[in-house]
Every structure is written in structure tokens, then in C-alpha cells.
């Protein structure tokens, strides 16, 4: 047995979890649309992954495994929250702040509003494939659907975004967020966005 094989055999997959925290937070933020909720979701995901690490198969895609746990946790929490009482006294709303307005922020707000109108499946597919850089295969595995289904969701999601934003192939759009540009990449030919 070579030294490399011996080190791989004794390496703990928990060590790899930390590498995926930034992309997990970005995915969680895109699902929850709230920084605190995203942080909580990532923390819950890490705890679950840590406790279930014996279910992870070494040599497989750790990132896809973590994103699957995160996604499942989000939808489980969402189902539970339907039974919870809304923010009646407005205490949560008081904690929200508004960022300064300028052209990029206004375009970003328009995008966020349009993105929120997409079906959950389309939004999720665009986040995984566009913003998180997942391959169609990894995104399909994460969502538990066929590759063609993911491709269809991405295509329909991008088309719907273009329709909601009234974008045409000769339009340019000022964006401040590279992940957002990655999500809509394909609506407008490359090079049409300005950061």
C-alpha cells in the first residue's frame, strides 16, 4: 500500500465539510432569503452531516451529499413552519434593514422579486446549476430527479426570468452579484452584463 493510499484510507471525511461551508451558505441564503435563517440552516446541516458521517461513502461527492442534506432540511423546516404563527407584533419586521438604493441595487431587487416568483423547483435548479456551479448530473442527484428534468427546470426558469424582467437579447443589465449573473446566464448572451 502506498503512502497516498494509506493517508486516504485514514482521512476523516469530516475534514472536508469545512471546505464547502461558503457554497453551502450561499445556497442556504438563496433558499431562505434571510442571513440569520441561512446561517441556522447551514449549522443544522453541518450537525446532521457530522452525526450521519458514517452514511457518507468515501470517494463520492461530499458537496452533493451536503447540499442534499441542506435542501432536505430546508424543505422539512418549511413544512414545519406552516404550522407556526406569523410575526403578528412586527418584532421580526423591525429587525430588517434596507440597503442603499442605486442602479445596481434596484436591478438586483427587480431580479430578486422576479426570482421569488419562480416555481420552487425552477429556482432550486437555477441556484444549483447557475449560481453554485453544479453539473446537471450532480444537481439531478441532489434533487433526486432525472438529468433531463433538471435541464428542463433550468431552461424554463431562465425563460420565465427573462419574461418577468422583460429582457431581450439586445438588453444589458447592471448586476452587483456574480452569483445572480450566473443564474441568469443564458437569458442574455455572455458579455451583456456589467458588474
C-alpha positions in Angstrom: 0.0 0.0 0.0 1.4 3.4 -1.0 1.6 6.4 1.4 -1.1 8.2 -0.6 -3.5 5.2 -0.3 -2.8 4.9 3.4 -3.4 8.6 4.0 -6.7 8.5 2.0 -7.8 5.4 3.9 -7.2 7.1 7.3 -8.5 10.6 6.4 -11.7 11.6 8.1 -14.4 12.9 5.7 -15.4 15.4 8.4 -12.3 17.3 7.5 -13.8 18.1 4.0 -17.0 19.6 5.4 -15.3 22.9 6.2 -14.3 23.4 2.5 -17.9 23.5 1.5 -19.2 26.0 4.1 -19.1 29.1 1.8 -21.1 27.4 -1.0 -23.5 25.9 1.5 -24.2 29.3 3.0 -24.7 30.8 -0.5 -27.2 28.0 -1.3 -28.9 28.4 2.1 -29.2 32.2 1.6 -30.7 31.8 -1.8 -33.3 29.4 -0.4 -34.2 31.3 2.8 -33.5 34.8 1.6 -32.5 35.7 5.2 -29.0 35.8 6.5 -29.8 34.5 10.0 -32.0 31.7 8.7 -29.3 30.8 6.2 -26.7 30.6 9.0 -29.1 28.4 11.1 -29.8 26.2 8.1 -26.0 25.7 7.4 -25.4 24.9 11.1 -28.3 22.4 11.2 -26.9 20.8 8.0 -23.4 20.5 9.4 -24.7 19.0 12.7 -26.7 16.4 10.7 -23.8 15.6 8.4 -21.5 15.3 11.3 -23.8 12.9 13.1 -24.5 10.9 10.0 -21.0 10.8 8.6 -21.0 7.1 8.7 -23.6 7.2 5.9 -21.3 9.1 3.6 -19.5 6.9 1.1 -15.8 8.0 0.9 -14.8 8.7 -2.7 -18.2 10.1 -3.6 -19.2 13.8 -3.9 -19.2 15.3 -0.5 -20.6 18.6 -1.8 -23.6 17.0 -3.4 -24.2 15.0 -0.2 -24.1 18.2 2.0 -26.3 20.1 -0.4 -28.8 17.3 -0.4 -28.9 17.4 3.4 -29.3 21.2 3.4 -32.1 21.1 0.8 -34.0 18.4 2.7 -33.5 20.3 6.0 -34.9 23.4 4.3 -38.0 21.8 3.0 -38.6 19.9 6.3 -38.3 23.2 8.2 -40.6 24.9 5.7 -43.3 22.2 6.2 -43.0 22.7 10.0 -43.2 26.5 9.7 -46.6 26.3 8.0 -48.0 25.4 11.4 -46.3 28.3 13.1 -47.8 31.7 13.9 -46.8 34.7 11.8 -44.9 37.8 13.1 -48.1 39.4 14.4 -46.5 42.1 16.6 -43.9 43.1 13.9 -40.9 42.4 16.1 -39.2 40.5 13.3 -40.0 43.1 10.7 -38.3 45.8 12.9 -35.0 43.9 12.7 -35.0 44.2 8.9 -32.8 46.8 7.3 -32.8 48.3 3.8 -29.6 48.7 1.8 -28.9 52.0 -0.1 -30.5 52.3 -3.4 -28.5 52.8 -6.6 -28.9 51.4 -10.1 -27.3 48.0 -9.3 -29.3 47.6 -6.1 -32.5 48.4 -8.0 -31.7 45.9 -10.7 -30.9 43.3 -8.0 -34.2 44.0 -6.2 -36.1 43.5 -9.5 -34.2 40.3 -10.1 -34.9 39.0 -6.5 -38.6 39.8 -6.9 -38.7 38.0 -10.3 -36.7 35.1 -8.9 -39.1 34.7 -6.0 -42.0 34.3 -8.4 -40.4 31.2 -10.0 -41.6 27.8 -9.0 -39.6 26.3 -6.2 -38.2 23.6 -8.5 -37.1 26.1 -11.1 -35.5 28.4 -8.5 -33.7 25.4 -6.9 -32.4 24.2 -10.3 -31.1 27.6 -11.2 -29.3 28.0 -7.9 -27.6 24.6 -8.1 -26.6 24.8 -11.8 -26.2 28.5 -12.3 -25.1 30.0 -9.0 -23.4 27.0 -7.3 -21.8 25.6 -10.4 -23.2 22.1 -10.1 -23.1 19.9 -13.1 -26.6 18.8 -14.4 -25.7 15.3 -13.1 -24.9 16.5 -9.6 -27.9 18.8 -9.5 -30.2 15.9 -10.6 -28.7 13.7 -7.9 -29.1 16.3 -5.3 -32.8 16.9 -6.2 -33.5 13.2 -6.8 -34.7 13.7 -10.4 -33.5 12.8 -13.9 -30.9 14.9 -15.7 -33.5 15.9 -18.3 -35.8 17.2 -15.6 -33.1 19.5 -14.2 -32.2 20.7 -17.7 -35.9 21.4 -18.3 -36.3 23.3 -15.0 -33.2 25.4 -15.7 -34.4 26.3 -19.2 -38.0 27.0 -18.1 -36.7 29.0 -15.1 -34.3 31.1 -17.3 -37.1 31.7 -19.8 -39.5 32.8 -17.1 -37.0 35.1 -15.5 -36.4 36.8 -18.9 -40.1 37.2 -19.3 -40.6 38.6 -15.8 -37.7 41.0 -16.2 -38.7 42.0 -19.8 -35.2 41.1 -21.0 -34.4 40.7 -24.7 -31.2 39.5 -26.3 -30.1 43.1 -27.0 -30.7 44.3 -23.4 -28.0 44.8 -20.8 -28.5 44.6 -17.1 -26.4 46.0 -14.4 -25.9 43.5 -11.6 -23.8 43.6 -8.4 -23.8 39.9 -7.7 -21.8 37.4 -9.7 -24.0 34.5 -8.5 -27.1 36.3 -9.8 -25.4 36.8 -13.1 -24.5 33.1 -13.2 -28.2 32.2 -12.5 -29.5 34.3 -15.4 -26.5 33.4 -17.7 -28.2 32.1 -20.8 -31.0 34.7 -20.8 -28.7 37.2 -22.4 -25.6 36.3 -24.4 -22.3 36.5 -22.4 -20.8 39.9 -22.1 -24.1 41.8 -21.9 -23.9 42.2 -18.1 -21.9 44.9 -16.4 -20.9 44.4 -12.8 
